[in-house]
Amino acid sequence: RLVTRGTEHGPLGELTEREREVLSLMAEGRSNVGIARQLWVTEGTVEKHVHSILAKLRLPETEDDHRRVLAVITFLEAR
């Protein structure tokens, strides 16, 4: 429930259940390797989920921003 609470509307509503799990683990400070171990998937699979999360949250690449942190902030604000 914590992973999906508050995500039905807005950009987080576009995320799949697995993407929300990955984002939740990102919010706990886990690395891609740590997330992969927790979810029993490969690191490459986690990287694909992270890429999809960043795209769905419409977080463009810039030299000034860290998109992974912005994604976590978006997640935490929705909780």
NUDOTI-844715 format. One record per residue: x, y, z of N, C-alpha, C, O, CB in turn; residue in three letters. Coordinates in nm, 2 decimals. Glycine has a CB too. Example, Ala and Ser with C-alpha at 12.3 -4.5 7.8 and 13.67 -1.06 7.14 Angstrom:
2
NODE     npx     npy     npz    capx    capy    capz     cpx     cpy     cpz     opx     opy     opz    cbpx    cbpy    cbpz   aa
NODE    1.32   -0.57    0.78    1.23   -0.45    0.78    1.32   -0.33    0.78    1.42   -0.33    0.85    1.13   -0.45    0.90  ALA
NODE    1.28   -0.22    0.71    1.37   -0.11    0.71    1.29    0.00    0.79    1.34    0.11    0.80    1.41   -0.06    0.57  SER
# end
This chain:
79
NODE     npx     npy     npz    capx    capy    capz     cpx     cpy     cpz     opx     opy     opz    cbpx    cbpy    cbpz   aa
NODE    0.08   -0.12    0.00    0.00    0.00    0.00    0.08    0.13    0.00    0.05    0.22   -0.07   -0.09    0.00    0.12  ARG
NODE    0.20    0.12    0.07    0.28    0.24    0.08    0.34    0.28   -0.06    0.35    0.40   -0.09    0.39    0.22    0.18  LEU
NODE    0.37    0.17   -0.14    0.43    0.20   -0.27    0.33    0.26   -0.36    0.36    0.35   -0.44    0.48    0.07   -0.33  VAL
NODE    0.20    0.22   -0.36    0.10    0.27   -0.45    0.02    0.39   -0.40   -0.05    0.45   -0.48    0.01    0.16   -0.49  THR
NODE    0.02    0.41   -0.27   -0.06    0.52   -0.21   -0.03    0.65   -0.27    0.09    0.69   -0.28   -0.04    0.52   -0.06  ARG
NODE   -0.13    0.72   -0.32   -0.11    0.86   -0.37   -0.06    0.86   -0.51   -0.02    0.97   -0.56   -0.02    0.93   -0.29  GLY
NODE   -0.05    0.75   -0.58    0.01    0.74   -0.71   -0.10    0.72   -0.83   -0.06    0.71   -0.94    0.11    0.64   -0.72  THR
NODE   -0.22    0.72   -0.79   -0.32    0.69   -0.89   -0.34    0.81   -1.00   -0.37    0.78   -1.11   -0.46    0.67   -0.83  GLU
NODE   -0.31    0.93   -0.96   -0.32    1.04   -1.04   -0.19    1.11   -1.07   -0.09    1.09   -0.99   -0.42    1.15   -0.99  HIS
NODE   -0.18    1.19   -1.17   -0.05    1.26   -1.20    0.05    1.17   -1.27    0.02    1.06   -1.31    0.01    1.31   -1.07  GLY
NODE    0.17    1.21   -1.28    0.27    1.14   -1.35    0.30    1.00   -1.29    0.34    0.91   -1.36    0.40    1.22   -1.36  PRO
NODE    0.29    0.99   -1.15    0.32    0.86   -1.09    0.21    0.76   -1.13    0.24    0.64   -1.12    0.32    0.88   -0.94  LEU
NODE    0.10    0.80   -1.17   -0.01    0.71   -1.21    0.02    0.63   -1.33   -0.04    0.53   -1.36   -0.14    0.79   -1.23  GLY
NODE    0.12    0.68   -1.41    0.16    0.61   -1.53    0.26    0.50   -1.51    0.28    0.41   -1.59    0.23    0.71   -1.63  GLU
NODE    0.31    0.49   -1.38    0.41    0.39   -1.35    0.35    0.25   -1.33    0.24    0.25   -1.27    0.49    0.43   -1.23  LEU
NODE    0.42    0.15   -1.37    0.37    0.01   -1.34    0.39   -0.02   -1.20    0.47    0.05   -1.13    0.44   -0.09   -1.44  THR
NODE    0.34   -0.13   -1.15    0.36   -0.17   -1.01    0.51   -0.19   -0.99    0.56   -0.15   -0.88    0.28   -0.29   -0.98  GLU
NODE    0.58   -0.26   -1.08    0.72   -0.28   -1.06    0.80   -0.16   -1.06    0.89   -0.14   -0.98    0.77   -0.38   -1.18  ARG
NODE    0.76   -0.06   -1.15    0.83    0.07   -1.15    0.82    0.14   -1.02    0.91    0.21   -0.97    0.78    0.15   -1.27  GLU
NODE    0.70    0.13   -0.96    0.67    0.19   -0.83    0.76    0.12   -0.72    0.81    0.19   -0.63    0.53    0.19   -0.79  ARG
NODE    0.77   -0.01   -0.73    0.86   -0.08   -0.64    1.00   -0.03   -0.65    1.07   -0.01   -0.55    0.85   -0.23   -0.66  GLU
NODE    1.05   -0.02   -0.77    1.19    0.03   -0.80    1.20    0.17   -0.74    1.30    0.20   -0.68    1.22    0.03   -0.95  VAL
NODE    1.11    0.26   -0.77    1.11    0.40   -0.72    1.11    0.40   -0.57    1.18    0.48   -0.51    1.00    0.48   -0.78  LEU
NODE    1.03    0.32   -0.51    1.03    0.31   -0.36    1.17    0.27   -0.31    1.21    0.32   -0.21    0.92    0.21   -0.32  SER
NODE    1.23    0.17   -0.37    1.36    0.13   -0.32    1.47    0.24   -0.35    1.56    0.25   -0.27    1.41    0.00   -0.39  LEU
NODE    1.45    0.31   -0.46    1.54    0.43   -0.48    1.52    0.53   -0.37    1.62    0.59   -0.33    1.51    0.49   -0.62  MET
NODE    1.40    0.55   -0.33    1.37    0.64   -0.22    1.43    0.60   -0.09    1.46    0.68    0.00    1.22    0.66   -0.20  ALA
NODE    1.46    0.47   -0.07    1.53    0.42    0.05    1.68    0.43    0.04    1.75    0.40    0.13    1.49    0.27    0.07  GLU
NODE    1.72    0.48   -0.08    1.87    0.51   -0.10    1.94    0.39   -0.16    2.07    0.39   -0.16    1.93    0.54    0.03  GLY
NODE    1.87    0.29   -0.21    1.94    0.18   -0.27    1.99    0.21   -0.41    1.94    0.28   -0.49    1.84    0.06   -0.28  ARG
NODE    2.11    0.14   -0.44    2.17    0.15   -0.57    2.10    0.05   -0.66    2.01   -0.02   -0.62    2.32    0.12   -0.56  SER
NODE    2.13    0.06   -0.79    2.07   -0.03   -0.89    2.10   -0.18   -0.85    2.02   -0.26   -0.86    2.12    0.00   -1.03  ASN
NODE    2.23   -0.20   -0.80    2.27   -0.33   -0.76    2.18   -0.38   -0.64    2.13   -0.49   -0.64    2.42   -0.34   -0.73  VAL
NODE    2.16   -0.29   -0.54    2.08   -0.32   -0.43    1.94   -0.35   -0.46    1.88   -0.44   -0.41    2.09   -0.21   -0.33  GLY
NODE    1.89   -0.27   -0.55    1.75   -0.29   -0.60    1.73   -0.42   -0.67    1.64   -0.50   -0.65    1.70   -0.18   -0.69  ILE
NODE    1.83   -0.46   -0.75    1.83   -0.58   -0.83    1.83   -0.70   -0.73    1.76   -0.80   -0.75    1.95   -0.59   -0.92  ALA
NODE    1.91   -0.69   -0.63    1.92   -0.80   -0.53    1.79   -0.81   -0.45    1.74   -0.93   -0.43    2.03   -0.78   -0.43  ARG
NODE    1.73   -0.70   -0.42    1.60   -0.70   -0.34    1.49   -0.76   -0.42    1.41   -0.84   -0.37    1.57   -0.56   -0.30  GLN
NODE    1.49   -0.73   -0.55    1.38   -0.78   -0.64    1.41   -0.90   -0.71    1.32   -0.95   -0.79    1.34   -0.67   -0.73  LEU
NODE    1.53   -0.96   -0.70    1.57   -1.08   -0.77    1.56   -1.07   -0.92    1.51   -1.15   -0.99    1.48   -1.20   -0.72  TRP
NODE    1.61   -0.95   -0.97    1.62   -0.93   -1.11    1.77   -0.89   -1.14    1.85   -0.87   -1.05    1.52   -0.82   -1.16  VAL
NODE    1.80   -0.87   -1.27    1.93   -0.83   -1.30    1.95   -0.68   -1.29    1.85   -0.61   -1.29    1.97   -0.87   -1.45  THR
NODE    2.07   -0.63   -1.28    2.10   -0.49   -1.27    2.05   -0.42   -1.40    2.00   -0.31   -1.40    2.25   -0.46   -1.25  GLU
NODE    2.06   -0.49   -1.51    2.01   -0.43   -1.64    1.86   -0.41   -1.64    1.81   -0.31   -1.70    2.05   -0.53   -1.76  GLY
NODE    1.79   -0.50   -1.58    1.65   -0.49   -1.57    1.61   -0.36   -1.49    1.52   -0.29   -1.52    1.58   -0.61   -1.51  THR
NODE    1.68   -0.35   -1.38    1.66   -0.23   -1.29    1.69   -0.10   -1.37    1.62    0.00   -1.37    1.75   -0.23   -1.16  VAL
NODE    1.80   -0.10   -1.45    1.84    0.02   -1.53    1.72    0.05   -1.63    1.69    0.17   -1.65    1.97   -0.01   -1.61  GLU
NODE    1.66   -0.05   -1.69    1.55   -0.03   -1.78    1.43    0.03   -1.71    1.37    0.12   -1.76    1.51   -0.16   -1.85  LYS
NODE    1.40   -0.02   -1.59    1.29    0.04   -1.51    1.32    0.18   -1.47    1.23    0.27   -1.48    1.27   -0.05   -1.38  HIS
NODE    1.44    0.21   -1.43    1.48    0.35   -1.39    1.47    0.44   -1.51    1.41    0.55   -1.50    1.63    0.35   -1.34  VAL
NODE    1.51    0.40   -1.63    1.50    0.48   -1.75    1.35    0.50   -1.78    1.32    0.62   -1.82    1.57    0.40   -1.87  HIS
NODE    1.27    0.40   -1.77    1.13    0.42   -1.79    1.06    0.51   -1.69    0.98    0.59   -1.73    1.06    0.28   -1.79  SER
NODE    1.10    0.50   -1.57    1.05    0.59   -1.46    1.08    0.73   -1.49    1.00    0.82   -1.49    1.11    0.55   -1.32  ILE
NODE    1.21    0.76   -1.53    1.25    0.90   -1.56    1.18    0.95   -1.68    1.14    1.07   -1.68    1.40    0.90   -1.59  LEU
NODE    1.15    0.87   -1.78    1.08    0.91   -1.90    0.93    0.94   -1.87    0.88    1.04   -1.91    1.09    0.80   -2.01  ALA
NODE    0.87    0.85   -1.79    0.73    0.87   -1.76    0.71    0.99   -1.66    0.60    1.05   -1.67    0.67    0.74   -1.69  LYS
NODE    0.81    1.02   -1.58    0.80    1.14   -1.50    0.84    1.27   -1.57    0.84    1.37   -1.51    0.88    1.12   -1.37  LEU
NODE    0.88    1.25   -1.69    0.91    1.36   -1.78    1.03    1.45   -1.72    1.02    1.57   -1.71    0.79    1.45   -1.81  ARG
NODE    1.13    1.37   -1.68    1.25    1.44   -1.62    1.36    1.44   -1.72    1.43    1.34   -1.74    1.29    1.36   -1.49  LEU
NODE    1.38    1.55   -1.79    1.48    1.56   -1.90    1.62    1.56   -1.84    1.64    1.61   -1.73    1.45    1.68   -1.98  PRO
NODE    1.71    1.52   -1.92    1.85    1.52   -1.89    1.90    1.66   -1.90    1.88    1.73   -2.00    1.94    1.43   -1.98  GLU
NODE    1.96    1.71   -1.79    2.03    1.84   -1.79    2.16    1.83   -1.71    2.17    1.73   -1.63    1.94    1.95   -1.73  THR
NODE    2.25    1.92   -1.73    2.37    1.92   -1.66    2.35    1.97   -1.51    2.44    1.94   -1.43    2.48    2.00   -1.73  GLU
NODE    2.24    2.04   -1.49    2.22    2.10   -1.36    2.14    2.01   -1.26    2.15    2.03   -1.14    2.15    2.22   -1.38  ASP
NODE    2.07    1.91   -1.31    1.98    1.83   -1.22    2.02    1.68   -1.22    2.08    1.63   -1.31    1.84    1.85   -1.27  ASP
NODE    1.99    1.62   -1.11    2.01    1.48   -1.09    1.88    1.42   -1.10    1.80    1.42   -1.00    2.09    1.44   -0.95  HIS
NODE    1.84    1.35   -1.21    1.71    1.31   -1.24    1.66    1.20   -1.14    1.55    1.19   -1.10    1.70    1.25   -1.37  ARG
NODE    1.75    1.12   -1.09    1.72    1.01   -0.99    1.67    1.08   -0.86    1.57    1.03   -0.80    1.84    0.92   -0.96  ARG
NODE    1.73    1.18   -0.82    1.69    1.25   -0.70    1.56    1.32   -0.72    1.47    1.32   -0.64    1.80    1.36   -0.65  VAL
NODE    1.54    1.38   -0.84    1.41    1.45   -0.87    1.30    1.34   -0.87    1.18    1.37   -0.83    1.42    1.52   -1.00  LEU
NODE    1.32    1.22   -0.92    1.22    1.12   -0.92    1.18    1.08   -0.78    1.06    1.06   -0.75    1.27    0.99   -1.00  ALA
NODE    1.28    1.07   -0.69    1.25    1.03   -0.55    1.17    1.14   -0.49    1.08    1.11   -0.41    1.38    1.00   -0.48  VAL
NODE    1.21    1.27   -0.51    1.13    1.38   -0.45    0.99    1.38   -0.50    0.90    1.40   -0.42    1.20    1.51   -0.49  ILE
NODE    0.97    1.35   -0.63    0.83    1.34   -0.68    0.75    1.23   -0.61    0.64    1.25   -0.57    0.83    1.31   -0.84  THR
NODE    0.82    1.11   -0.59    0.76    1.00   -0.52    0.72    1.04   -0.38    0.61    1.01   -0.33    0.85    0.88   -0.52  PHE
NODE    0.81    1.10   -0.31    0.79    1.13   -0.17    0.68    1.24   -0.15    0.61    1.23   -0.05    0.92    1.18   -0.10  LEU
NODE    0.68    1.34   -0.24    0.58    1.44   -0.23    0.44    1.38   -0.25    0.34    1.44   -0.20    0.60    1.55   -0.34  GLU
NODE    0.42    1.27   -0.33    0.29    1.21   -0.36    0.25    1.13   -0.24    0.13    1.09   -0.24    0.30    1.13   -0.48  ALA
NODE    0.33    1.09   -0.15    0.29    1.00   -0.04    0.21    1.07    0.06    0.17    1.01    0.16    0.41    0.95    0.03  ARG
# end
